[in-house]
Amino acid sequence: MGKSYLSGRASGAADGKFNINQQTIKSVLLPVPPLDEQREIASEMQVCDNKVVTEEQRKAALQALFETMLHQLMTGQIRLGNRWDSQKERF
C-alpha cells in the first residue's frame, strides 16, 4: 500500500529518477505497534546488538592471537617440530 501511495505522488526528474517531496512524506501514515510490542522489539534488538558486540570482541581476540602466533613462528620463537609431523598423519 505504501509503495503504491508514494509512487502515485512521485514526480519525474531529468535524470530518469522519481522525486517525492517532503509534504508527501509527512502525510504518510505509518502504523505503530502497541507500546508493549515496541518494548519487546527493542529488547530483542538489544539482545542482537549484544551478540554482535560479543562476536566482534571474539573476532578481535582471535585476530590478535593469530598475529602473535604468526610473529612467534616467523621469528623462530616457537617451532612446530615433530608436533607438525604427527598432526599430518592424523589427516
C-alpha positions in Angstrom: 0.0 0.0 0.0 2.8 2.4 0.9 4.7 1.9 -2.3 1.6 2.5 -4.5 0.7 5.6 -2.4 4.1 7.1 -2.8 4.7 6.1 -6.5 1.4 7.8 -7.4 2.6 11.0 -5.9 6.2 11.0 -7.2 7.3 13.4 -9.9 9.7 12.6 -12.6 13.2 14.1 -12.6 15.5 14.9 -15.5 17.8 12.0 -14.6 15.0 9.5 -15.0 14.5 9.0 -11.3 11.4 10.0 -9.3 11.3 12.5 -6.5 8.9 12.7 -3.6 8.6 16.0 -1.8 8.6 16.5 1.9 4.9 17.3 2.2 4.1 13.9 0.7 6.5 12.1 3.0 5.0 14.0 6.0 1.5 13.0 5.0 2.3 9.3 5.0 0.6 7.5 7.9 2.7 4.8 9.5 1.2 2.0 11.6 2.8 2.0 15.1 2.6 -1.2 17.2 1.3 -1.0 20.7 3.9 0.2 23.3 4.3 -3.3 24.9 5.2 -4.7 21.4 7.6 -1.8 20.8 9.3 -2.7 24.1 9.5 -6.3 23.2 11.0 -5.5 19.8 13.5 -3.1 21.4 14.5 -5.8 23.9 15.1 -8.4 21.1 17.1 -5.8 19.2 19.3 -5.2 22.2 19.9 -8.9 22.5 21.0 -9.0 18.9 23.2 -5.9 19.4 24.9 -7.6 22.4 25.6 -10.7 20.3 27.2 -8.5 17.6 29.4 -6.8 20.2 30.4 -10.1 21.7 31.3 -11.7 18.3 33.3 -8.6 17.3 35.3 -8.9 20.5 35.8 -12.6 19.9 37.0 -11.8 16.4 39.4 -9.2 17.6 40.8 -11.6 20.2 41.3 -14.4 17.7 43.0 -11.9 15.2 45.4 -10.8 17.9 46.1 -14.4 18.8 46.8 -15.3 15.2 49.1 -12.3 14.7 51.0 -13.2 17.9 51.4 -16.8 16.9 52.4 -15.9 13.3 55.0 -13.5 14.6 56.4 -16.2 17.0 56.5 -18.7 14.2 58.2 -16.4 11.7 60.8 -15.2 14.3 61.6 -18.7 15.4 60.4 -18.1 19.0 58.3 -21.3 18.7 58.7 -24.2 16.4 56.3 -26.9 15.3 58.9 -29.6 15.1 57.6 -33.2 15.5 54.2 -32.0 16.6 53.5 -30.9 12.9 54.6 -34.3 11.6 52.4 -36.2 14.0 49.4 -33.9 13.1 49.8 -34.6 9.4 49.5 -38.3 10.0 46.0 -37.8 11.6 44.6 -36.4 8.4 
